[in-house]
Amino acid sequence: MRPCGGPGGEGDNVHDGSAHPRRTADRQRSARPRPPRRCSSRLGLCAVATFAAAFAACTHAPTVLREPLVPPGPAVYAQGLPVADPAARPAPELPENWQELAGRLTLADIVSIGLANNPETRGSWLTAKAAAARVGMQRSAYLPTIDVEGSFAHVNQSAVGGQFTFSEDIYGASATLNWLLFDFGGRSARLDEAWAALLASDYGHNAVIQDVVLAVEQAFYGYLAAKAQHSAAQANVREAQVNLEAARKRHEVGVATIADVLKAQTAFSQAQLLQQSFAGQIEALKGELATAMGLPASTQYEVGWLPEDVPVEEVTEQVGPLLDKALADRPDLAEARWRAEEAFSRLQSVKAQGWPSISATSSGNRSYYLPGFFRTHTDDWSAALVLRYPLFTGFSQHFDVKRAEAEAEVSKTQVTSLEQQVILEVWTGYSDLKTSLQQVKTTRDLLASAEQSERVALAQYKQGVGSILDLLSAQGSLTTARAEEIRARSNWFLAVARLARATGALKPLERPEARAPREPTTGDEPR
């Protein structure tokens, strides 16, 4: 076995520890073609010594890895895993009348619960509190600092070659005062930086709140849309069952073939499958809404229905005022602007570090001596004005200023980029709102015509004038029209929420009490 040799037999020149490493390296080097000499003899000796040490380590490496390494089994890792204590988890914050509200939660209730339990809002609030504490820290630079010390010492000393020896105990207290009087605006710049960071954190907290509100509203309207789709699917099942009964009756009296019954049965089964699919989506979206509120997904609650009353008036407000409002009120944009101001204040603070500073310092102490050979205690004090000027810092001050200037420019660039993104979001939200409004009108007309067409097709089929294909086609069109109308209504509410978030004015929509969707009738009765 060759421990570390490669092709060409280099691994056979392994010394057993008795041979000198340099001779071994020389033998290995002599077996290779000599490259042109490009370095000094000292560098060559270093390279030979390094190679010999590495080669010796390789020759002894197999002795370390002779015994096979057996990884521990899964049970060993499982024993070290911490066990979560359910009692240690913080309980979600719920209103006092939760049992009453859980039966009929409104959007305002859901948003309030979500803001109270969402960890992102709590984290952003704590960040703002930390920024407020930083402002207090920077204010303290305008006040003096006072340090107090106490000491006790036992001294044993000798003099004149050990002919005289004495010992005594010394104890006392001292106080030192330092006060920065002037530093060319350094303290002021650091305080401005802390204030900018505080305002940026506050606006960031507001932005997180609006993001949470938007996420809750999206989950809320998604759940309501799924409930509406499930209700429509139930109506489709009932109508498909009516069509199946009509086909069976026509087949029993001999005016329809078995193919009509089979086609109606297929349509009925497809309607049932669609209903079951929406039933599963309802449970999943209900869990997502509970999670958005900061509650366990298994929490039992109930909400209303997707509102049927959607204003169909044209959007008369122009996009220009919306853009102005967004650029003035968006909290994340305000946060970016204050971050840029923070970077500018940091630049001023870094520049001030290269200028002189004037400080006042004073100290006083009293020391007691036991036994007191001359005096029992002494009082010492001093006072001074200190001028400090960083004459040369190894160019670190110069590069600190350059870095701060670059960071300030980056912050300004981020503000410009975010402004462009805000304008795009407002424009997109405005266009989506206009589109969803037109879709609500179109889908309502489509639903009305589809309902009329399905009634006519069913009546014609019962009278023996129409075919089963016409009836099933009308039923399929009605199913599609119902789904599209529900989707258009939910998209309208979501478009309103997104546009409100884009303009920085997101708040829960106050709507009348939503009622359950009307139950469609069957047969020849008007629906």
ROLUMVEX-891217 format. One line per 3 residues: number of its first residue (from 1); their letters; for each residue x, y, z of C-alpha. Coordinates in steps of 0.5 Angstrom, whole numbers, padded with zeros to 4 digits. Layout:
BEGIN
NUM) a) X,Y,Z | ... .
END
This chain:
BEGIN
1) mrp) 0000,0000,0000 | 0003,0007,-0002 | 0001,0012,0003 .
4) cgg) 0002,0018,-0001 | 0005,0017,-0007 | 0003,0018,-0014 .
7) pgg) 0004,0015,-0021 | 0012,0015,-0022 | 0014,0012,-0015 .
10) egd) 0015,0018,-0011 | 0011,0014,-0005 | 0016,0009,-0005 .
13) nvh) 0021,0014,-0002 | 0018,0013,0005 | 0023,0014,0011 .
16) dgs) 0022,0011,0017 | 0024,0017,0022 | 0031,0015,0022 .
19) ahp) 0033,0018,0015 | 0034,0026,0015 | 0028,0029,0012 .
22) rrt) 0033,0034,0008 | 0036,0028,0005 | 0030,0024,0003 .
25) adr) 0027,0031,0000 | 0034,0031,-0004 | 0033,0024,-0007 .
28) qrs) 0026,0026,-0009 | 0028,0032,-0012 | 0034,0029,-0016 .
31) arp) 0029,0024,-0019 | 0025,0030,-0022 | 0027,0034,-0028 .
34) rpp) 0030,0041,-0025 | 0026,0047,-0027 | 0029,0053,-0028 .
37) rrc) 0032,0057,-0022 | 0028,0063,-0021 | 0029,0064,-0013 .
40) ssr) 0034,0065,-0008 | 0037,0059,-0005 | 0034,0061,0002 .
43) lgl) 0027,0060,-0001 | 0029,0054,-0004 | 0031,0051,0003 .
46) cav) 0024,0053,0006 | 0021,0050,0000 | 0025,0043,0001 .
49) atf) 0023,0044,0009 | 0016,0045,0008 | 0015,0039,0003 .
52) aaa) 0019,0034,0007 | 0015,0036,0013 | 0008,0035,0009 .
55) faa) 0011,0028,0006 | 0013,0026,0013 | 0006,0028,0016 .
58) cth) 0003,0024,0010 | 0007,0018,0011 | 0004,0017,0018 .
61) apt) -0003,0019,0017 | -0005,0012,0015 | -0004,0010,0023 .
64) vlr) -0009,0015,0025 | -0014,0012,0021 | -0013,0005,0021 .
67) epl) -0019,0004,0026 | -0026,0005,0022 | -0030,0010,0024 .
70) vpp) -0037,0008,0026 | -0042,0014,0026 | -0047,0014,0032 .
73) gpa) -0054,0012,0031 | -0060,0016,0030 | -0062,0015,0038 .
76) vya) -0056,0018,0040 | -0058,0025,0036 | -0065,0024,0039 .
79) qgl) -0063,0024,0046 | -0060,0030,0045 | -0066,0034,0042 .
82) pva) -0069,0039,0047 | -0076,0037,0049 | -0081,0043,0048 .
85) dpa) -0085,0045,0054 | -0092,0047,0051 | -0093,0050,0058 .
88) arp) -0087,0055,0056 | -0091,0057,0050 | -0094,0064,0050 .
91) ape) -0101,0064,0050 | -0104,0068,0044 | -0108,0075,0046 .
94) lpe) -0115,0074,0045 | -0121,0079,0047 | -0125,0078,0053 .
97) nwq) -0131,0076,0049 | -0127,0071,0045 | -0133,0066,0046 .
100) ela) -0138,0070,0043 | -0134,0073,0038 | -0131,0066,0035 .
103) grl) -0138,0065,0033 | -0138,0071,0028 | -0131,0074,0027 .
106) tla) -0131,0081,0023 | -0125,0083,0019 | -0124,0089,0024 .
109) div) -0124,0083,0030 | -0119,0079,0025 | -0114,0085,0024 .
112) sig) -0114,0087,0031 | -0112,0079,0034 | -0107,0079,0028 .
115) lan) -0104,0085,0030 | -0104,0083,0037 | -0101,0076,0036 .
118) npe) -0096,0077,0030 | -0089,0076,0032 | -0087,0081,0027 .
121) trg) -0090,0087,0030 | -0088,0085,0037 | -0080,0085,0034 .
124) swl) -0081,0091,0030 | -0084,0095,0036 | -0078,0092,0041 .
127) tak) -0073,0095,0035 | -0076,0102,0036 | -0076,0101,0043 .
130) aaa) -0068,0100,0043 | -0067,0106,0038 | -0071,0110,0043 .
133) arv) -0066,0107,0049 | -0060,0109,0044 | -0063,0116,0044 .
136) gmq) -0062,0117,0051 | -0055,0114,0051 | -0053,0119,0046 .
139) rsa) -0056,0125,0050 | -0052,0122,0056 | -0045,0125,0052 .
142) ylp) -0047,0132,0054 | -0047,0130,0062 | -0040,0129,0066 .
145) tid) -0038,0122,0068 | -0036,0121,0075 | -0032,0114,0077 .
148) veg) -0031,0112,0085 | -0026,0107,0087 | -0025,0104,0094 .
151) sfa) -0018,0101,0095 | -0015,0097,0101 | -0007,0095,0101 .
154) hvn) -0002,0092,0106 | 0005,0095,0104 | 0011,0091,0107 .
157) qsa) 0018,0095,0105 | 0025,0095,0106 | 0030,0100,0106 .
160) vgg) 0038,0101,0106 | 0039,0094,0104 | 0034,0091,0109 .
163) qft) 0037,0094,0115 | 0030,0098,0116 | 0023,0094,0115 .
166) fse) 0016,0097,0116 | 0009,0095,0114 | 0003,0099,0114 .
169) diy) -0004,0098,0111 | -0007,0103,0107 | -0014,0104,0105 .
172) gas) -0018,0110,0102 | -0023,0112,0097 | -0022,0117,0090 .
175) atl) -0027,0120,0085 | -0026,0122,0078 | -0030,0127,0074 .
178) nwl) -0029,0127,0066 | -0033,0132,0062 | -0033,0133,0055 .
181) lfd) -0034,0140,0053 | -0033,0141,0046 | -0032,0136,0040 .
184) fgg) -0033,0140,0034 | -0040,0137,0033 | -0039,0130,0034 .
187) rsa) -0044,0129,0040 | -0049,0133,0036 | -0048,0129,0030 .
190) rld) -0049,0122,0034 | -0055,0125,0037 | -0058,0126,0030 .
193) eaw) -0056,0120,0028 | -0060,0116,0034 | -0066,0121,0033 .
196) aal) -0066,0119,0025 | -0065,0111,0027 | -0071,0112,0032 .
199) las) -0076,0115,0027 | -0074,0110,0022 | -0075,0104,0027 .
202) dyg) -0082,0108,0028 | -0084,0108,0021 | -0081,0101,0020 .
205) hna) -0086,0099,0025 | -0092,0102,0022 | -0090,0099,0015 .
208) viq) -0090,0092,0019 | -0097,0093,0021 | -0099,0095,0014 .
211) dvv) -0096,0089,0012 | -0099,0084,0017 | -0106,0088,0016 .
214) lav) -0105,0086,0008 | -0103,0079,0010 | -0109,0078,0014 .
217) eqa) -0114,0081,0009 | -0111,0077,0004 | -0112,0070,0008 .
220) fyg) -0119,0073,0010 | -0122,0074,0003 | -0119,0068,0000 .
223) yla) -0123,0064,0006 | -0129,0068,0004 | -0128,0066,-0003 .
226) aka) -0127,0059,-0002 | -0133,0059,0002 | -0137,0062,-0004 .
229) qhs) -0134,0057,-0009 | -0137,0051,-0004 | -0144,0054,-0004 .
232) aaq) -0144,0055,-0011 | -0141,0048,-0012 | -0147,0045,-0008 .
235) anv) -0152,0049,-0012 | -0149,0046,-0018 | -0149,0039,-0015 .
238) rea) -0157,0040,-0014 | -0158,0043,-0021 | -0154,0037,-0024 .
241) qvn) -0158,0032,-0020 | -0165,0035,-0023 | -0162,0034,-0030 .
244) lea) -0160,0027,-0028 | -0167,0026,-0025 | -0170,0029,-0032 .
247) ark) -0166,0024,-0036 | -0168,0018,-0032 | -0175,0020,-0033 .
250) rhe) -0175,0021,-0040 | -0171,0015,-0041 | -0176,0011,-0037 .
253) vgv) -0182,0013,-0042 | -0178,0011,-0048 | -0176,0018,-0050 .
256) ati) -0169,0019,-0049 | -0163,0014,-0049 | -0159,0011,-0044 .
259) adv) -0153,0015,-0047 | -0157,0021,-0044 | -0157,0018,-0037 .
262) lka) -0150,0017,-0037 | -0148,0024,-0039 | -0152,0027,-0034 .
265) qta) -0149,0022,-0029 | -0142,0024,-0031 | -0144,0031,-0030 .
268) fsq) -0147,0030,-0023 | -0141,0026,-0021 | -0136,0032,-0024 .
271) aql) -0140,0037,-0020 | -0140,0033,-0014 | -0132,0032,-0015 .
274) lqq) -0132,0040,-0015 | -0136,0041,-0009 | -0131,0036,-0005 .
277) sfa) -0125,0040,-0008 | -0128,0046,-0005 | -0129,0043,0002 .
280) gqi) -0122,0041,0003 | -0120,0048,0001 | -0124,0051,0006 .
283) eal) -0121,0047,0012 | -0114,0049,0009 | -0115,0056,0008 .
286) kge) -0119,0057,0015 | -0112,0054,0018 | -0108,0059,0014 .
289) lat) -0113,0065,0017 | -0112,0063,0024 | -0104,0062,0023 .
292) amg) -0105,0070,0020 | -0108,0072,0026 | -0103,0068,0030 .
295) lpa) -0107,0063,0033 | -0106,0055,0032 | -0109,0053,0026 .
298) stq) -0114,0048,0029 | -0117,0054,0033 | -0125,0054,0032 .
301) yev) -0128,0060,0029 | -0133,0062,0024 | -0133,0068,0020 .
304) gwl) -0139,0071,0015 | -0140,0071,0007 | -0136,0074,0002 .
307) ped) -0140,0081,0001 | -0145,0081,-0005 | -0146,0088,-0005 .
310) vpv) -0140,0091,-0009 | -0140,0098,-0012 | -0140,0098,-0019 .
313) eev) -0139,0106,-0020 | -0133,0108,-0024 | -0126,0109,-0021 .
316) teq) -0126,0117,-0022 | -0120,0119,-0018 | -0114,0120,-0022 .
319) vgp) -0108,0116,-0021 | -0104,0123,-0020 | -0106,0124,-0013 .
322) lld) -0105,0117,-0011 | -0098,0117,-0013 | -0097,0124,-0009 .
325) kal) -0101,0121,-0003 | -0096,0114,-0003 | -0090,0118,-0004 .
328) adr) -0092,0122,0002 | -0095,0117,0007 | -0092,0110,0005 .
331) pdl) -0088,0108,0012 | -0083,0104,0009 | -0081,0110,0004 .
334) aea) -0081,0114,0010 | -0076,0109,0014 | -0071,0109,0008 .
337) rwr) -0071,0117,0008 | -0069,0117,0015 | -0064,0111,0014 .
340) aee) -0061,0116,0009 | -0061,0122,0014 | -0058,0117,0019 .
343) afs) -0052,0115,0014 | -0051,0123,0013 | -0051,0124,0021 .
346) rlq) -0046,0118,0021 | -0042,0122,0016 | -0042,0128,0020 .
349) svk) -0040,0124,0026 | -0034,0121,0023 | -0031,0127,0020 .
352) aqg) -0032,0130,0027 | -0027,0125,0030 | -0021,0128,0026 .
355) wps) -0022,0135,0030 | -0020,0137,0037 | -0024,0136,0043 .
358) isa) -0023,0139,0049 | -0025,0136,0056 | -0025,0137,0063 .
361) tss) -0022,0132,0068 | -0022,0132,0076 | -0020,0127,0081 .
364) gnr) -0019,0127,0089 | -0017,0122,0093 | -0016,0121,0101 .
367) syy) -0012,0115,0103 | -0011,0113,0111 | -0005,0110,0114 .
370) lpg) -0005,0105,0119 | 0000,0106,0123 | 0001,0113,0121 .
373) ffr) 0008,0114,0122 | 0007,0122,0120 | 0000,0123,0118 .
376) tht) -0006,0119,0119 | -0009,0121,0112 | -0007,0125,0106 .
379) ddw) -0012,0129,0101 | -0010,0129,0094 | -0013,0132,0088 .
382) saa) -0012,0135,0081 | -0016,0139,0076 | -0014,0140,0068 .
385) lvl) -0017,0142,0062 | -0015,0136,0056 | -0014,0138,0049 .
388) ryp) -0014,0132,0045 | -0012,0132,0037 | -0011,0126,0033 .
391) lft) -0005,0128,0029 | -0004,0122,0025 | -0008,0116,0025 .
394) gfs) -0005,0111,0020 | -0010,0114,0015 | -0016,0110,0018 .
397) qhf) -0019,0117,0019 | -0019,0118,0012 | -0022,0112,0010 .
400) dvk) -0027,0112,0015 | -0030,0118,0012 | -0029,0115,0005 .
403) rae) -0033,0109,0008 | -0038,0114,0011 | -0039,0118,0005 .
406) aea) -0040,0112,0000 | -0045,0109,0005 | -0049,0115,0005 .
409) evs) -0049,0115,-0002 | -0052,0108,-0002 | -0058,0110,0002 .
412) ktq) -0060,0116,-0002 | -0060,0111,-0008 | -0064,0106,-0004 .
415) vts) -0069,0112,-0003 | -0069,0113,-0010 | -0070,0106,-0012 .
418) leq) -0076,0105,-0007 | -0079,0111,-0010 | -0079,0108,-0017 .
421) qvi) -0082,0102,-0013 | -0088,0105,-0010 | -0090,0109,-0016 .
424) lev) -0090,0102,-0020 | -0094,0099,-0014 | -0099,0105,-0014 .
427) wtg) -0100,0104,-0022 | -0101,0097,-0022 | -0106,0097,-0016 .
430) ysd) -0110,0103,-0019 | -0110,0099,-0026 | -0112,0092,-0022 .
433) lkt) -0118,0096,-0019 | -0120,0099,-0025 | -0120,0092,-0028 .
436) slq) -0123,0088,-0023 | -0129,0093,-0023 | -0130,0092,-0030 .
439) qvk) -0129,0084,-0029 | -0135,0085,-0023 | -0140,0088,-0028 .
442) ttr) -0138,0083,-0034 | -0139,0077,-0030 | -0145,0079,-0027 .
445) dll) -0148,0080,-0034 | -0145,0073,-0036 | -0148,0070,-0030 .
448) asa) -0155,0073,-0031 | -0155,0070,-0038 | -0152,0063,-0036 .
451) eqs) -0158,0063,-0031 | -0163,0064,-0036 | -0160,0060,-0041 .
454) erv) -0160,0054,-0037 | -0167,0055,-0035 | -0169,0055,-0042 .
457) ala) -0165,0049,-0044 | -0168,0045,-0038 | -0175,0047,-0040 .
460) qyk) -0174,0045,-0047 | -0171,0038,-0045 | -0176,0037,-0041 .
463) qgv) -0181,0038,-0046 | -0177,0034,-0051 | -0175,0040,-0056 .
466) gsi) -0168,0040,-0053 | -0162,0035,-0053 | -0158,0033,-0047 .
469) ldl) -0152,0036,-0050 | -0155,0043,-0050 | -0157,0042,-0043 .
472) lsa) -0150,0040,-0040 | -0147,0045,-0044 | -0152,0050,-0041 .
475) qgs) -0150,0047,-0034 | -0143,0048,-0035 | -0143,0055,-0037 .
478) ltt) -0147,0057,-0031 | -0142,0053,-0027 | -0136,0057,-0030 .
481) ara) -0140,0064,-0029 | -0141,0063,-0022 | -0134,0061,-0021 .
484) eei) -0132,0067,-0025 | -0137,0072,-0021 | -0134,0070,-0014 .
487) rar) -0127,0070,-0017 | -0128,0077,-0019 | -0132,0080,-0013 .
490) snw) -0126,0077,-0008 | -0121,0080,-0013 | -0124,0087,-0012 .
493) fla) -0124,0087,-0005 | -0116,0084,-0006 | -0115,0090,-0011 .
496) var) -0118,0095,-0006 | -0113,0093,0000 | -0107,0092,-0005 .
499) lar) -0108,0099,-0007 | -0109,0102,0000 | -0103,0099,0002 .
502) atg) -0099,0102,-0004 | -0101,0109,-0002 | -0100,0108,0005 .
505) alk) -0107,0108,0008 | -0109,0101,0009 | -0114,0100,0014 .
508) ple) -0120,0095,0015 | -0126,0096,0010 | -0132,0097,0014 .
511) rpe) -0137,0094,0010 | -0145,0092,0012 | -0146,0085,0015 .
514) ara) -0145,0080,0010 | -0151,0075,0009 | -0150,0068,0006 .
517) pre) -0151,0067,-0001 | -0158,0066,-0004 | -0160,0059,-0005 .
520) ptt) -0161,0058,-0012 | -0168,0054,-0014 | -0169,0048,-0018 .
523) gde) -0174,0046,-0024 | -0177,0051,-0028 | -0178,0056,-0022 .
526) pr) -0174,0063,-0023 | -0167,0063,-0020 .
END
